[in-house]
């Protein structure tokens, strides 16, 4: 067995005392430092005076002391402190290899022999016998000689024995010597198996017993064994499907896309599918993408019946109060309830704005008034662009009393795409909010008019009736076309 003792080093401790074994000479000791704490140990040298080394040995106390006079920087602390020379944190190994080439004592006829000399001479042999079998290279040459010993090669100064490749053959193995546990996993390869005699067979057995060549039949397939994981992709074609086999609940959600439908033409963004007499019965057509119409009146209590939600937007009109008609002036002012902020859906090519409202005379003359149409970016535009091609003038003839009233409609289609044109309302894109509004003014103060009221109704003339019986709620509509 190995005669050695190991010590844990910490980079500070410099003295180590051998307690596990005795030795005769300091030259019988091999000392190693391993900062890794594993097996990568490196031998260091004794400092004898004539040889500069890393440690000294006191035989009497069996103490090994590492010194700082000849430091190996990769193995010892080298910081200039009192710790200098201490082995780095890891493992220090002390190994005894007793030399026998040179006797420790030589006796001559007539000389006196002490007990210590006899003991040392006997211990030289005893220690060497203890170390036999784990002898490693040493400077004293006691290792076994290297060389080929037939089927075994001795190497590394007698410390290793290698069996020749191919030396252990079948003749050296006993019958039934190789058991299952002795076969490494995955080492019985296909070429080591007996050949299959009949083509198109597999190894198995329909009943208990030794492995045989069998042909797979239906009885050997377990119930429910052939599932989707055991079909080769694309191997089941429509010839294998029974007519009417694919029911609605067998079609995965979102699996029927445009490519799976028979459509007579190629579509573009914003179009919709329309029933047709063409091949497949469907065709892509342009038309309304989304649309809403709202009356500018207060909602019924507890409801949102004057609010529209289309696409990703929710829209609510401006409101008027019963009896609160809007008087025109000779200065353009916003036409009450005409404002709407809207974001066009993807694919829209036009946004059609429509505003229906009522005017009536506010004096005993006819009314003449003008309107403008504006488009601005955002919900509260800092600047507006007038659609000058949408300007409008109206005349309502009078009589000896105040004018009655007439309905009006502003309708305009804003094109989307191409080069912007403020005069026509064309915009390059409309994927963010834009606000539409109208402004109104009367021709002159003696052609005064008012909005959102009809003066005559049911044979009466309740002009300015505070009950608001003649209030007319304007109607605002938005349509997005693809």
Beta strands, then each sheet from edge to edge (+ up, - down):
strand 1: 4-9
strand 2: 15-17
strand 3: 29-34
strand 4: 42-44
strand 5: 55-58
strand 6: 63-66
strand 7: 90-96
strand 8: 147-148
strand 9: 152-155
strand 10: 160-163
strand 11: 202-204
strand 12: 212-214
strand 13: 272-275
strand 14: 282-285
strand 15: 288-295
strand 16: 307-310
strand 17: 313-316
strand 18: 326-327
strand 19: 333-334
strand 20: 340-342
strand 21: 350-361
strand 22: 367-377
strand 23: 385-386
strand 24: 392-396
strand 25: 406-415
strand 26: 434-442
strand 27: 449-451
strand 28: 475-481
sheet 1: 1+ 7- 3+ 4-
sheet 2: 2+ 6- 5+
sheet 3: 8+ 9- 10+
sheet 4: 11+ 12-
sheet 5: 13+ 14-
sheet 6: 15+ 28- 21+ 25-
sheet 7: 15+ 28- 21+ 27- 18+
sheet 8: 16+ 17-
sheet 9: 19+ 26- 20+
sheet 10: 19+ 26- 22+ 23-
sheet 11: 19+ 26- 22+ 24-
end
